[in-house]
């Protein structure tokens, strides 16, 4: 009896672990184009496959934006929000009382314009949030991190080295002093 229960759980685990998940990961690619000093156009592209529906940017879905850009640097401003181009279509969603939404079922191309004050870095870190679904499934604010090379950006090397500081011999002892080893790892293993 115990063997049957154990086999049931083992097979259940293997079935769940080996069950092919329907891949919902969108493979976003991003490019940047310099428009003027400190102003760039970011272009995001992704294929939409496996009958998924990617919600177009600029829509409010029950209080949740359908797409957004987030940057690691808070001084970056979005001068023109994400807009979509390409083959979008309008559908009525049964999940949201037959409200009409623009979606992509093929390739999606989205663009946004940003302004970077001061010195432009050689690469920009950020995340794109997007919303997708299929049938009764709905996944809002899925996030994908990105890094994009910036034309005319400056490589910053922020290594700080102070020649007067010696970490192996501090001015005052801080914490526990290092004890001498008594024995080896083999001795501990045998004990």
PEQUI-V416714 format. One record per backbone hydrogen bond with DSSP energy under -0.5 kcal/mol. CO is the residue of the C=O (numbers start at 1). NH is the residue of the N-H. E is the energy in kcal/mol with one decimal. If there is no record, write none. Layout:
co=CO nh=NH e=E
co=CO nh=NH e=E
This chain:
co=1 nh=5 e=-2.0
co=2 nh=6 e=-2.6
co=3 nh=7 e=-2.8
co=4 nh=8 e=-2.5
co=5 nh=9 e=-2.3
co=6 nh=10 e=-2.3
co=7 nh=11 e=-2.9
co=8 nh=12 e=-2.4
co=9 nh=13 e=-2.5
co=10 nh=14 e=-2.5
co=11 nh=15 e=-2.6
co=12 nh=16 e=-2.4
co=13 nh=17 e=-2.8
co=14 nh=18 e=-2.3
co=15 nh=19 e=-1.1
co=19 nh=21 e=-0.6
co=21 nh=23 e=-0.8
co=26 nh=28 e=-1.3
co=29 nh=45 e=-2.4
co=31 nh=43 e=-2.6
co=33 nh=41 e=-2.8
co=36 nh=39 e=-1.7
co=38 nh=116 e=-3.3
co=39 nh=35 e=-2.6
co=39 nh=36 e=-1.5
co=40 nh=42 e=-0.5
co=40 nh=114 e=-2.8
co=41 nh=33 e=-2.0
co=42 nh=112 e=-2.0
co=43 nh=31 e=-2.0
co=44 nh=110 e=-3.1
co=45 nh=29 e=-2.4
co=46 nh=108 e=-2.8
co=47 nh=49 e=-0.6
co=49 nh=52 e=-1.5
co=53 nh=55 e=-0.6
co=53 nh=133 e=-1.9
co=54 nh=104 e=-2.5
co=59 nh=61 e=-0.6
co=59 nh=66 e=-2.4
co=60 nh=62 e=-0.8
co=61 nh=64 e=-1.2
co=64 nh=61 e=-3.1
co=66 nh=131 e=-0.8
co=68 nh=129 e=-3.1
co=70 nh=127 e=-2.9
co=72 nh=74 e=-0.6
co=73 nh=76 e=-1.2
co=77 nh=79 e=-0.8
co=77 nh=115 e=-2.8
co=80 nh=113 e=-2.2
co=83 nh=111 e=-2.4
co=85 nh=109 e=-1.1
co=86 nh=88 e=-1.8
co=87 nh=105 e=-0.6
co=89 nh=103 e=-3.0
co=91 nh=93 e=-0.5
co=91 nh=101 e=-2.9
co=92 nh=94 e=-0.5
co=93 nh=96 e=-0.7
co=93 nh=98 e=-1.8
co=93 nh=99 e=-0.8
co=94 nh=97 e=-0.9
co=96 nh=99 e=-1.1
co=99 nh=93 e=-2.5
co=101 nh=91 e=-2.8
co=102 nh=56 e=-2.5
co=103 nh=89 e=-2.3
co=104 nh=54 e=-2.6
co=106 nh=48 e=-0.7
co=108 nh=46 e=-1.8
co=109 nh=85 e=-2.4
co=110 nh=44 e=-3.4
co=111 nh=83 e=-2.2
co=112 nh=42 e=-3.1
co=113 nh=79 e=-1.6
co=113 nh=80 e=-2.0
co=114 nh=40 e=-2.3
co=115 nh=77 e=-2.2
co=115 nh=117 e=-0.6
co=120 nh=154 e=-3.1
co=122 nh=150 e=-3.0
co=124 nh=148 e=-2.0
co=125 nh=72 e=-1.4
co=126 nh=146 e=-2.9
co=127 nh=70 e=-2.7
co=128 nh=144 e=-2.1
co=129 nh=68 e=-2.0
co=130 nh=142 e=-2.7
co=131 nh=55 e=-2.5
co=132 nh=139 e=-3.2
co=133 nh=53 e=-2.9
co=134 nh=137 e=-2.6
co=137 nh=134 e=-1.7
co=138 nh=140 e=-0.5
co=139 nh=132 e=-1.8
co=142 nh=130 e=-2.5
co=144 nh=128 e=-2.5
co=146 nh=126 e=-2.1
co=148 nh=124 e=-2.9
co=149 nh=151 e=-0.5
co=150 nh=153 e=-1.9
co=154 nh=122 e=-1.2
co=156 nh=158 e=-0.6
co=158 nh=160 e=-0.6
co=159 nh=161 e=-0.6
co=161 nh=163 e=-0.6
co=162 nh=165 e=-1.3
co=164 nh=166 e=-0.5
co=165 nh=167 e=-0.6
co=166 nh=169 e=-0.9
co=181 nh=183 e=-0.6
co=184 nh=188 e=-1.7
co=185 nh=189 e=-2.4
co=186 nh=190 e=-2.4
co=187 nh=191 e=-1.8
